[in-house]
Amino acid sequence: MFNKIFLSRTPCYGDCPVFDVEVDHDGTVKWRGEMYVACLGEIEFKIPNNKIKKLEALLEEFNFRSFTYPEPDMFATDQSSCVTRVIFQDGFDKEVNHYLGEDTTYLLGEKHSLHNLKKFENKIEQIIGLRKYIKHPPLYFFHLKSEDYECIVSAPNQKEAISLAENEYKDTNWDAKKIGKDITGKINPYVVMDKKYK
């Protein structure tokens, strides 16, 4: 049984998600998104008891308490790390700092391989339900036109595109047309370009 689980992902030389999350045994989850995530800043939410039981079963199945971090045989120096820390109810405190640039092709059959550690980390995120906080929804480009303005907006849907334009220009009557989809996955919702008529 655990008291707290902490999981964080650190920066890399690129657009790796940077965040940390804390889960209490009562189901309270504290999220802090720093960079390249869908939800920036701090939020708190609850997960149900069945998810707490799934986390406990995962810790037991993986045997995190006795996990020994294998010595890497090859690594790059520009990747992020995933840091997992568990404080157990008996006071035992275990932290594993998994550098993601290490070669995960060796020891694939071993329970405590880097390959299985990565699966363990991903499963923690899945059980907590972090996907919507980490990954941006697909974005589309919308051509919006009002009596006074014309603009191109990137947003996940037409309603949010119009909302962005209304906030930017204080105009409330917009014609909107979807004109394309962002294929880079690297932009956020915003007004891409605009033109004023008056």
N, CA, C and O of each residue as an XYZ file, in Angstrom:
792
protein
N       0.844     -1.187      0.000
C       0.000      0.000      0.000
C       0.887      1.248      0.000
O       1.915      1.301      0.675
N       0.465      2.236     -0.767
C       1.256      3.458     -0.847
C       0.548      4.615     -0.148
O      -0.677      4.633     -0.023
N       1.344      5.578      0.302
C       0.809      6.853      0.785
C       0.756      7.860     -0.344
O      -0.244      8.553     -0.534
N       1.870      7.935     -1.107
C       1.944      8.889     -2.216
C       2.735      8.284     -3.365
O       3.680      7.522     -3.161
N       2.324      8.641     -4.578
C       3.096      8.336     -5.788
C       3.395      9.665     -6.463
O       2.505     10.494     -6.649
N       4.657      9.858     -6.827
C       5.071     11.037     -7.582
C       5.621     10.563     -8.921
O       6.374      9.590     -8.977
N       5.251     11.240     -9.986
C       5.828     10.937    -11.295
C       6.087     12.254    -12.003
O       5.205     13.110    -12.073
N       7.294     12.422    -12.529
C       7.606     13.656    -13.260
C       8.405     13.330    -14.508
O       9.145     12.348    -14.562
N       8.235     14.176    -15.503
C       9.012     14.080    -16.740
C       9.759     15.395    -16.912
O       9.183     16.478    -16.810
N      11.068     15.272    -17.179
C      11.960     16.428    -17.215
C      12.172     16.913    -18.650
O      11.829     16.202    -19.595
N      12.740     18.128    -18.826
C      12.944     18.663    -20.181
C      13.966     17.869    -20.986
O      14.790     17.138    -20.436
N      13.888     18.033    -22.308
C      14.877     17.480    -23.233
C      15.246     18.589    -24.213
O      14.734     19.703    -24.102
N      16.130     18.300    -25.175
C      16.454     19.270    -26.217
C      15.417     19.170    -27.325
O      15.744     18.823    -28.460
N      14.192     19.468    -27.003
C      13.107     19.377    -27.969
C      11.799     19.702    -27.290
O      11.762     20.488    -26.343
N      10.717     19.096    -27.771
C       9.393     19.423    -27.243
C       8.798     18.291    -26.408
O       7.616     17.974    -26.537
N       9.618     17.687    -25.556
C       9.131     16.639    -24.653
C       8.190     17.254    -23.610
O       8.446     18.358    -23.130
N       7.107     16.555    -23.255
C       6.231     17.055    -22.188
C       6.992     17.169    -20.870
O       7.734     16.262    -20.492
N       6.803     18.289    -20.173
C       7.445     18.510    -18.874
C       6.332     18.744    -17.852
O       5.570     19.705    -17.959
N       6.249     17.855    -16.864
C       5.187     17.963    -15.862
C       5.560     17.130    -14.648
O       6.477     16.310    -14.691
N       4.826     17.359    -13.560
C       4.895     16.419    -12.450
C       3.500     16.233    -11.870
O       2.655     17.126    -11.927
N       3.286     15.058    -11.317
C       1.984     14.696    -10.773
C       2.193     13.964     -9.456
O       3.148     13.206     -9.289
N       1.283     14.207     -8.530
C       1.340     13.574     -7.205
C      -0.017     12.935     -6.931
O      -1.055     13.574     -7.105
N      -0.009     11.688     -6.506
C      -1.248     10.972     -6.191
C      -1.228     10.571     -4.725
O      -0.312      9.879     -4.279
N      -2.241     11.005     -3.969
C      -2.400     10.579     -2.578
C      -3.251      9.318     -2.529
O      -4.024      9.040     -3.447
N      -3.103      8.559     -1.449
C      -3.851      7.307     -1.308
C      -5.361      7.539     -1.246
O      -6.132      6.617     -1.510
N      -5.800      8.760     -0.901
C      -7.241      9.045     -0.863
C      -7.810      9.384     -2.242
O      -9.004      9.654     -2.373
N      -6.946      9.370     -3.280
C      -7.408      9.640     -4.639
C      -7.180     11.059     -5.111
O      -7.485     11.373     -6.262
N      -6.653     11.930     -4.263
C      -6.366     13.306     -4.673
C      -5.153     13.318     -5.592
O      -4.106     12.757     -5.270
N      -5.312     13.967     -6.743
C      -4.225     14.078     -7.719
C      -3.890     15.549     -7.899
O      -4.777     16.369     -8.139
N      -2.601     15.884     -7.783
C      -2.135     17.254     -8.026
C      -1.260     17.240     -9.268
O      -0.244     16.547     -9.319
N      -1.663     18.008    -10.264
C      -0.962     18.091    -11.551
C      -0.291     19.453    -11.664
O      -0.871     20.474    -11.294
N       0.942     19.461    -12.181
C       1.611     20.725    -12.507
C       2.259     20.571    -13.873
O       3.271     19.884    -14.017
N       1.672     21.214    -14.876
C       2.202     21.170    -16.233
C       3.105     22.358    -16.489
O       2.714     23.502    -16.255
N       4.327     22.092    -16.974
C       5.301     23.164    -17.176
C       5.499     23.540    -18.637
O       5.426     24.721    -18.979
N       5.751     22.557    -19.514
C       6.014     22.856    -20.928
C       5.527     21.711    -21.803
O       5.530     20.551    -21.392
N       5.106     22.060    -23.022
C       4.736     21.080    -24.056
C       3.681     20.087    -23.574
O       3.739     18.896    -23.878
N       2.719     20.604    -22.817
C       1.581     19.797    -22.377
C       0.296     20.551    -22.691
O       0.313     21.765    -22.895
N      -0.811     19.830    -22.728
C      -2.098     20.462    -23.028
C      -2.582     21.325    -21.872
O      -3.270     22.321    -22.094
N      -2.234     20.960    -20.644
C      -2.704     21.690    -19.465
C      -1.508     22.273    -18.715
O      -0.794     21.561    -18.009
N      -1.304     23.576    -18.880
C      -0.220     24.264    -18.178
C      -0.718     24.741    -16.818
O      -1.893     25.075    -16.662
N       0.172     24.772    -15.844
C      -0.196     25.246    -14.517
C      -0.631     24.119    -13.602
O      -0.443     22.938    -13.895
N      -1.225     24.523    -12.474
C      -1.577     23.562    -11.429
C      -3.079     23.321    -11.385
O      -3.872     24.260    -11.446
N      -3.458     22.054    -11.278
C      -4.857     21.697    -11.051
C      -4.889     20.524    -10.077
O      -3.895     19.825     -9.880
N      -6.046     20.333     -9.483
C      -6.237     19.214     -8.558
C      -7.528     18.504     -8.937
O      -8.531     19.149     -9.243
N      -7.502     17.182     -8.918
C      -8.704     16.408     -9.199
C      -8.642     15.102     -8.410
O      -7.625     14.785     -7.792
N      -9.741     14.350     -8.438
C      -9.818     13.088     -7.691
C      -9.968     11.926     -8.663
O     -10.603     12.049     -9.711
N      -9.370     10.797     -8.296
C      -9.611      9.557     -9.029
C     -10.330      8.598     -8.080
O     -10.132      8.666     -6.867
N     -11.166      7.700     -8.625
C     -11.941      6.807     -7.761
C     -11.084      5.711     -7.123
O      -9.943      5.473     -7.521
N     -11.664      5.063     -6.135
C     -10.965      4.029     -5.367
C     -10.504      2.860     -6.241
O      -9.464      2.259     -5.970
N     -11.279      2.530     -7.298
C     -10.858      1.407     -8.154
C      -9.542      1.718     -8.868
O      -8.772      0.805     -9.166
N      -9.279      2.995     -9.143
C      -7.994      3.362     -9.765
C      -6.855      3.291     -8.750
O      -5.732      2.930     -9.100
N      -7.140      3.633     -7.498
C      -6.132      3.477     -6.434
C      -5.754      2.001     -6.315
O      -4.577      1.669     -6.175
N      -6.752      1.120     -6.371
C      -6.480     -0.318     -6.294
C      -5.660     -0.787     -7.495
O      -4.794     -1.651     -7.357
N      -5.931     -0.220     -8.669
C      -5.145     -0.577     -9.858
C      -3.698     -0.123     -9.709
O      -2.780     -0.840    -10.109
N      -3.484      1.068     -9.134
C      -2.115      1.543     -8.897
C      -1.398      0.624     -7.907
O      -0.234      0.277     -8.109
N      -2.092      0.232     -6.842
C      -1.484     -0.671     -5.858
C      -1.134     -2.014     -6.493
O      -0.071     -2.575     -6.227
N      -2.034     -2.524     -7.335
C      -1.774     -3.801     -8.012
C      -0.591     -3.680     -8.965
O       0.214     -4.605     -9.079
N      -0.484     -2.546     -9.648
C       0.635     -2.321    -10.569
C       1.963     -2.285     -9.815
O       2.938     -2.900    -10.244
N       2.002     -1.564     -8.691
C       3.225     -1.505     -7.876
C       3.634     -2.896     -7.405
O       4.816     -3.240     -7.389
N       2.638     -3.686     -7.023
C       2.897     -5.049     -6.548
C       3.368     -5.944     -7.692
O       4.346     -6.679     -7.556
N       2.667     -5.874     -8.812
C       2.995     -6.724     -9.965
C       4.396     -6.433    -10.494
O       5.149     -7.352    -10.816
N       4.744     -5.140    -10.582
C       6.073     -4.761    -11.073
C       7.137     -4.953     -9.994
O       8.330     -5.021    -10.293
N       6.696     -5.039     -8.736
C       7.595     -5.159     -7.588
C       8.531     -3.955     -7.519
O       9.752     -4.090     -7.454
N       7.910     -2.765     -7.535
C       8.670     -1.513     -7.551
C       9.583     -1.386     -6.336
O      10.681     -0.839     -6.441
N       9.141     -1.882     -5.196
C       9.955     -1.790     -3.965
C      11.346     -2.366     -4.156
O      12.320     -1.821     -3.636
N      11.450     -3.463     -4.897
C      12.746     -4.136     -5.033
C      13.388     -3.895     -6.396
O      14.384     -4.533     -6.738
N      12.818     -2.970     -7.178
C      13.374     -2.704     -8.509
C      14.806     -2.192     -8.392
O      15.097     -1.299     -7.596
N      15.693     -2.771     -9.195
C      17.076     -2.310     -9.273
C      17.296     -1.736    -10.656
O      17.104     -2.417    -11.664
N      17.701     -0.478    -10.694
C      17.876      0.195    -11.985
C      19.064     -0.420    -12.720
O      20.187     -0.369    -12.220
N      18.831     -1.006    -13.911
C      19.942     -1.659    -14.619
C      20.946     -0.645    -15.160
O      20.581      0.464    -15.551
N      22.202     -1.040    -15.175
C      23.239     -0.182    -15.741
C      23.049     -0.089    -17.254
O      22.942     -1.118    -17.921
N      23.005      1.125    -17.806
C      22.827      1.260    -19.258
C      24.075      0.845    -20.015
O      25.194      0.985    -19.520
N      23.869      0.327    -21.235
C      25.030      0.012    -22.066
C      25.219      1.035    -23.179
O      26.248      1.036    -23.854
N      24.237      1.902    -23.371
C      24.338      2.925    -24.408
C      23.302      4.000    -24.095
O      22.188      3.681    -23.681
N      23.659      5.271    -24.289
C      22.658      6.308    -24.074
C      23.013      7.559    -24.869
O      24.167      7.784    -25.233
N      21.978      8.373    -25.128
C      22.150      9.692    -25.735
C      22.107     10.698    -24.592
O      21.739     10.349    -23.470
N      22.480     11.940    -24.870
C      22.549     12.915    -23.775
C      21.530     14.038    -23.906
O      21.614     15.031    -23.184
N      20.575     13.901    -24.808
C      19.631     15.000    -25.021
C      18.182     14.605    -24.750
O      17.262     15.299    -25.184
N      17.969     13.507    -24.042
C      16.614     13.033    -23.767
C      16.159     13.458    -22.370
O      16.953     13.922    -21.552
N      14.881     13.288    -22.124
C      14.341     13.613    -20.806
C      14.466     12.405    -19.872
O      14.900     11.326    -20.274
N      14.080     12.617    -18.639
C      14.020     11.537    -17.653
C      12.596     11.420    -17.140
O      11.832     12.386    -17.146
N      12.257     10.229    -16.701
C      10.994     10.006    -15.989
C      11.369      9.592    -14.573
O      12.013      8.563    -14.367
N      10.965     10.393    -13.608
C      11.300     10.124    -12.212
C      10.038      9.627    -11.502
O       9.023     10.323    -11.448
N      10.122      8.418    -10.964
C       9.001      7.834    -10.225
C       9.424      7.643     -8.776
O      10.462      7.047     -8.490
N       8.603      8.160     -7.869
C       8.897      8.025     -6.436
C       7.631      7.534     -5.738
O       6.535      8.036     -5.988
N       7.796      6.561     -4.874
C       6.664      6.027     -4.112
C       7.022      6.042     -2.629
O       8.067      5.536     -2.220
N       6.128      6.636     -1.831
C       6.243      6.550     -0.375
C       5.195      5.539      0.080
O       3.993      5.761     -0.066
N       5.671      4.432      0.630
C       4.778      3.362      1.065
C       4.249      3.656      2.471
O       4.820      4.469      3.197
N       3.168      2.997      2.844
C       2.527      3.268      4.136
C       3.395      2.886      5.321
O       3.193      3.396      6.423
N       4.364      1.991      5.112
C       5.275      1.642      6.211
C       6.461      2.601      6.308
O       7.375      2.385      7.104
N       6.446      3.674      5.486
C       7.507      4.678      5.524
C       8.613      4.457      4.515
O       9.440      5.346      4.309
N       8.652      3.291      3.877
C       9.678      3.010      2.864
C       9.500      3.970      1.695
O       8.390      4.155      1.196
N      10.604      4.581      1.263
C      10.584      5.615      0.220
C      11.515      5.178     -0.907
O      12.712      4.992     -0.688
N      10.973      5.014     -2.108
C      11.770      4.519     -3.240
C      11.615      5.472     -4.412
O      10.503      5.869     -4.760
N      12.762      5.845     -5.031
C      12.751      6.715     -6.213
C      13.612      6.095     -7.305
O      14.705      5.593     -7.043
N      13.100      6.137     -8.542
C      13.845      5.668     -9.708
C      13.875      6.799    -10.724
O      12.832      7.285    -11.161
N      15.087      7.216    -11.096
C      15.277      8.261    -12.100
C      15.672      7.575    -13.404
O      16.825      7.187    -13.589
N      14.704      7.429    -14.304
C      14.887      6.681    -15.548
C      15.248      7.642    -16.678
O      14.394      8.383    -17.167
N      16.510      7.627    -17.090
C      16.942      8.465    -18.211
C      16.487      7.812    -19.508
O      16.874      6.681    -19.805
N      15.668      8.518    -20.283
C      15.016      7.928    -21.452
C      15.912      7.835    -22.677
O      15.480      7.334    -23.715
N      17.152      8.307    -22.578
C      18.083      8.166    -23.691
C      18.839      6.851    -23.672
O      19.642      6.585    -24.566
N      18.594      6.027    -22.666
C      19.297      4.749    -22.573
C      18.698      3.739    -23.534
O      17.516      3.803    -23.873
N      19.524      2.819    -23.960
C      19.095      1.779    -24.894
C      18.167      0.803    -24.175
O      18.541      0.209    -23.165
N      16.944      0.642    -24.709
C      15.977     -0.257    -24.075
C      15.868     -1.584    -24.805
O      14.943     -2.352    -24.540
N      16.786     -1.875    -25.717
C      16.658     -3.096    -26.513
C      17.200     -4.324    -25.789
O      16.873     -5.450    -26.166
N      18.018     -4.133    -24.763
C      18.569     -5.289    -24.073
C      17.668     -5.694    -22.906
O      16.872     -4.889    -22.423
N      17.793     -6.920    -22.464
C      17.050     -7.466    -21.332
C      15.541     -7.384    -21.509
O      14.819     -7.206    -20.528
N      15.046     -7.510    -22.745
C      13.611     -7.375    -22.971
C      12.812     -8.439    -22.233
O      11.650     -8.211    -21.894
N      13.401     -9.574    -21.982
C      12.677    -10.634    -21.295
C      12.694    -10.502    -19.781
O      11.915    -11.171    -19.102
N      13.553     -9.665    -19.238
C      13.674     -9.520    -17.795
C      12.551     -8.635    -17.247
O      12.188     -7.626    -17.850
N      12.016     -9.030    -16.107
C      10.939     -8.252    -15.488
C      11.384     -6.825    -15.199
O      10.630     -5.878    -15.420
N      12.610     -6.673    -14.705
C      13.105     -5.355    -14.349
C      14.014     -4.779    -15.430
O      15.076     -4.235    -15.127
N      13.604     -4.896    -16.676
C      14.350     -4.281    -17.775
C      13.899     -2.837    -17.940
O      12.861     -2.441    -17.411
N      14.687     -2.044    -18.682
C      14.283     -0.670    -18.976
C      13.008     -0.652    -19.807
O      12.176      0.243    -19.661
N      12.859     -1.642    -20.676
C      11.652     -1.745    -21.498
C      10.409     -1.870    -20.605
O       9.409     -1.186    -20.825
N      10.480     -2.735    -19.611
C       9.342     -2.921    -18.708
C       9.157     -1.741    -17.763
O       8.033     -1.446    -17.356
N      10.248     -1.061    -17.410
C      10.140      0.148    -16.596
C       9.354      1.214    -17.353
O       8.501      1.889    -16.777
N       9.641      1.363    -18.637
C       8.916      2.346    -19.459
C       7.424      2.000    -19.514
O       6.577      2.886    -19.406
N       7.108      0.722    -19.682
C       5.705      0.288    -19.699
C       5.036      0.575    -18.347
O       3.875      0.982    -18.299
N       5.765      0.363    -17.264
C       5.267      0.632    -15.913
C       4.939      2.119    -15.750
O       3.876      2.469    -15.239
N       5.855      2.992    -16.186
C       5.638      4.441    -16.087
C       4.417      4.870    -16.904
O       3.590      5.654    -16.439
N       4.320      4.345    -18.125
C       3.184      4.687    -18.986
C       1.865      4.202    -18.390
O       0.837      4.867    -18.521
N       1.898      3.044    -17.736
C       0.683      2.494    -17.126
C       0.223      3.363    -15.963
O      -0.978      3.554    -15.774
N       1.161      3.891    -15.183
C       0.793      4.816    -14.100
C       0.041      6.005    -14.687
O      -1.022      6.378    -14.190
N       0.592      6.602    -15.750
C      -0.064      7.747    -16.393
C      -1.451      7.368    -16.905
O      -2.399      8.143    -16.779
N      -1.563      6.182    -17.478
C      -2.845      5.728    -18.031
C      -3.894      5.548    -16.933
O      -5.035      5.983    -17.087
N      -3.515      4.914    -15.834
C      -4.463      4.685    -14.737
C      -4.941      6.012    -14.149
O      -6.132      6.184    -13.888
N      -4.018      6.947    -13.943
C      -4.386      8.249    -13.376
C      -5.279      9.030    -14.348
O      -6.113      9.830    -13.926
N      -5.096      8.789    -15.655
C      -5.890      9.497    -16.662
C      -5.239     10.790    -17.111
O      -5.906     11.820    -17.217
N      -3.936     10.745    -17.375
C      -3.193     11.963    -17.699
C      -3.196     12.335    -19.176
O      -2.735     13.422    -19.524
N      -3.693     11.483    -20.046
C      -3.597     11.748    -21.487
C      -4.138     13.127    -21.859
O      -3.502     13.858    -22.618
N      -5.307     13.485    -21.330
C      -5.918     14.766    -21.715
C      -5.133     15.961    -21.181
O      -5.265     17.069    -21.701
N      -4.314     15.747    -20.144
C      -3.492     16.825    -19.607
C      -2.168     16.943    -20.357
O      -1.571     18.019    -20.412
N      -1.715     15.832    -20.932
C      -0.424     15.812    -21.621
C      -0.571     16.140    -23.097
O       0.145     16.999    -23.613
N      -1.479     15.477    -23.776
C      -1.570     15.580    -25.239
C      -2.595     16.616    -25.661
O      -3.718     16.649    -25.160
N      -2.178     17.466    -26.603
C      -3.104     18.423    -27.197
C      -4.072     17.685    -28.110
O      -3.683     16.721    -28.771
N      -5.334     18.125    -28.158
C      -6.231     17.564    -29.171
C      -5.779     18.044    -30.541
O      -5.045     19.029    -30.620
N      -6.188     17.387    -31.626
C      -5.806     17.874    -32.950
C      -6.347     19.287    -33.168
O      -7.459     19.609    -32.750
N      -5.554     20.114    -33.820
C      -5.969     21.494    -34.092
C      -6.277     21.674    -35.568
O      -5.666     21.045    -36.433
N      -7.234     22.545    -35.835
C      -7.647     22.864    -37.201
C      -7.498     24.360    -37.408
O      -7.463     25.134    -36.452
N      -7.411     24.752    -38.666
C      -7.364     26.171    -39.012
C      -8.736     26.607    -39.498
O      -9.365     25.941    -40.320
N      -9.186     27.740    -38.973
C     -10.485     28.292    -39.342
C     -10.302     29.700    -39.897
O      -9.545     30.503    -39.352
N     -11.004     29.985    -40.984
C     -11.053     31.336    -41.539
C     -12.303     31.993    -40.961
O     -13.420     31.546    -41.220
N     -12.113     33.049    -40.182
C     -13.224     33.743    -39.531
C     -13.353     35.150    -40.095
O     -12.358     35.825    -40.358
N     -14.589     35.576    -40.273
C     -14.836     36.902    -40.850
C     -16.001     37.555    -40.117
O     -17.049     36.941    -39.918
N     -15.800     38.813    -39.719
C     -16.877     39.614    -39.140
C     -16.997     40.891    -39.965
O     -16.337     41.043    -40.993
N     -17.829     41.785    -39.513
C     -17.992     43.048    -40.254
C     -16.709     43.869    -40.250
O     -16.402     44.547    -41.230
N     -15.963     43.813    -39.158
C     -14.760     44.644    -39.013
C     -13.439     43.892    -39.150
O     -12.411     44.511    -39.425
N     -13.444     42.566    -38.963
C     -12.190     41.816    -38.931
C     -12.269     40.555    -39.783
O     -13.342     40.039    -40.096
N     -11.068     40.084    -40.143
C     -10.911     38.789    -40.796
C      -9.665     38.152    -40.191
O      -8.651     38.828    -40.014
N      -9.727     36.870    -39.874
C      -8.557     36.243    -39.250
C      -8.522     34.744    -39.524
O      -9.522     34.130    -39.898
N      -7.335     34.180    -39.326
C      -7.124     32.736    -39.355
C      -6.810     32.323    -37.918
O      -5.939     32.908    -37.274
N      -7.522     31.314    -37.423
C      -7.369     30.880    -36.036
C      -7.103     29.375    -36.007
O      -7.729     28.613    -36.745
N      -6.169     28.952    -35.149
C      -5.981     27.514    -34.912
C      -6.712     27.158    -33.624
O      -6.537     27.812    -32.596
N      -7.533     26.112    -33.694
C      -8.334     25.697    -32.539
C      -8.804     24.257    -32.750
O      -8.804     23.770    -33.881
N      -9.207     23.564    -31.667
C      -9.663     22.183    -31.830
C     -11.034     22.062    -32.490
O     -11.373     21.009    -33.030
N     -11.827     23.141    -32.446
C     -13.150     23.108    -33.077
C     -13.612     24.531    -33.380
O     -12.993     25.505    -32.952
N     -14.710     24.630    -34.126
C     -15.207     25.937    -34.567
C     -15.639     26.806    -33.388
O     -15.381     28.010    -33.378
N     -16.290     26.205    -32.402
C     -16.750     26.967    -31.238
C     -15.583     27.649    -30.528
O     -15.668     28.825    -30.176
N     -14.488     26.904    -30.318
C     -13.329     27.496    -29.638
C     -12.621     28.515    -30.521
O     -12.059     29.485    -30.013
N     -12.640     28.308    -31.846
C     -12.050     29.290    -32.766
C     -12.790     30.616    -32.659
O     -12.167     31.675    -32.583
N     -14.116     30.557    -32.652
C     -14.922     31.781    -32.534
C     -14.701     32.430    -31.174
O     -14.618     33.655    -31.077
N     -14.607     31.624    -30.128
C     -14.356     32.159    -28.788
C     -13.021     32.901    -28.721
O     -12.933     33.969    -28.116
N     -11.978     32.336    -29.345
C     -10.677     33.020    -29.393
C     -10.794     34.359    -30.116
O     -10.252     35.366    -29.660
N     -11.502     34.367    -31.244
C     -11.669     35.608    -32.013
C     -12.481     36.632    -31.225
O     -12.148     37.817    -31.225
N     -13.532     36.190    -30.558
C     -14.350     37.107    -29.752
C     -13.528     37.736    -28.634
O     -13.648     38.933    -28.371
N     -12.697     36.935    -27.979
C     -11.852     37.467    -26.903
C     -10.819     38.452    -27.426
O     -10.496     39.438    -26.763
N     -10.304     38.179    -28.615
C      -9.255     39.034    -29.194
C      -9.821     40.351    -29.719
O      -9.207     41.403    -29.541
N     -10.980     40.300    -30.361
C     -11.489     41.480    -31.082
C     -12.783     42.043    -30.517
O     -13.231     43.091    -30.982
N     -13.392     41.410    -29.554
C     -14.641     41.874    -28.940
C     -15.773     41.977    -29.951
O     -16.730     42.723    -29.739
N     -15.671     41.238    -31.040
C     -16.743     41.129    -32.030
C     -17.503     39.844    -31.733
O     -16.894     38.857    -31.323
N     -18.817     39.831    -31.930
C     -19.588     38.638    -31.578
C     -20.266     37.962    -32.761
O     -20.856     36.894    -32.596
N     -20.201     38.547    -33.936
C     -20.882     37.966    -35.097
C     -19.848     37.521    -36.126
O     -19.344     38.338    -36.896
N     -19.530     36.214    -36.140
C     -18.470     35.693    -36.997
C     -19.008     34.624    -37.941
O     -19.797     33.767    -37.541
N     -18.575     34.685    -39.193
C     -18.746     33.574    -40.122
C     -17.468     32.746    -40.049
O     -16.369     33.300    -40.081
N     -17.602     31.431    -39.951
C     -16.421     30.577    -39.792
C     -16.425     29.453    -40.814
O     -17.463     28.878    -41.140
N     -15.218     29.157    -41.312
C     -15.059     28.058    -42.265
C     -13.759     27.321    -41.939
O     -12.699     27.935    -41.815
N     -13.856     25.993    -41.802
C     -12.653     25.193    -41.556
C     -11.868     25.102    -42.861
O     -12.423     24.760    -43.905
N     -10.548     25.416    -42.795
C      -9.746     25.434    -44.029
C      -8.574     24.454    -44.008
O      -7.888     24.308    -45.020
N      -8.328     23.786    -42.896
C      -7.211     22.838    -42.865
C      -6.955     22.299    -41.477
O      -7.631     22.662    -40.515
N      -5.961     21.423    -41.389
C      -5.595     20.785    -40.124
C      -4.105     20.964    -39.882
O      -3.295     20.861    -40.804
N      -3.754     21.234    -38.626
C      -2.338     21.299    -38.248
C      -1.763     19.888    -38.249
O      -2.265     19.013    -37.543
N      -0.719     19.663    -39.033
C      -0.091     18.334    -39.085
C       1.234     18.294    -38.324
O       1.867     17.243    -38.228
N       1.650     19.441    -37.784
C       2.924     19.472    -37.056
C       2.771     18.997    -35.618
O       3.693     18.405    -35.057
N       1.603     19.255    -35.015
C       1.403     18.931    -33.604
C       2.193     19.825    -32.681
O       2.368     19.496    -31.508
N       2.680     20.957    -33.182
C       3.570     21.809    -32.397
C       2.989     23.185    -32.105
O       3.678     24.027    -31.529
N       1.734     23.437    -32.487
C       1.178     24.761    -32.227
C       0.071     24.677    -31.192
O      -0.491     23.610    -30.945
N      -0.231     25.810    -30.596
C      -1.304     25.929    -29.625
C      -2.448     26.706    -30.250
O      -2.257     27.349    -31.282
N      -3.650     26.665    -29.646
C      -4.744     27.480    -30.165
C      -4.406     28.974    -30.074
O      -4.074     29.470    -28.998
N      -4.488     29.679    -31.183
C      -4.245     31.124    -31.191
C      -4.682     31.723    -32.518
O      -4.980     31.007    -33.474
N      -4.716     33.065    -32.559
C      -5.019     33.787    -33.796
C      -3.738     33.846    -34.608
O      -2.778     34.507    -34.213
N      -3.720     33.159    -35.738
C      -2.509     33.032    -36.547
C      -2.231     34.314    -37.314
O      -1.098     34.796    -37.322
N      -3.241     34.869    -37.954
C      -3.075     36.117    -38.708
C      -4.413     36.834    -38.755
O      -5.469     36.211    -38.653
N      -4.356     38.163    -38.912
C      -5.609     38.908    -38.931
C      -5.529     40.132    -39.833
O      -4.459     40.531    -40.295
N      -6.706     40.713    -40.064
C      -6.825     41.890    -40.923
C      -8.007     42.703    -40.411
O      -9.074     42.154    -40.136
N      -7.812     44.018    -40.284
C      -8.884     44.903    -39.819
C      -9.400     45.711    -40.991
O      -8.618     46.224    -41.792
N     -10.729     45.828    -41.095
C     -11.329     46.563    -42.204
C     -11.547     48.030    -41.886
O     -11.483     48.861    -42.793
N     -11.797     48.375    -40.657
C     -12.120     49.771    -40.319
C     -11.088     50.354    -39.384
O     -11.196     51.517    -38.994
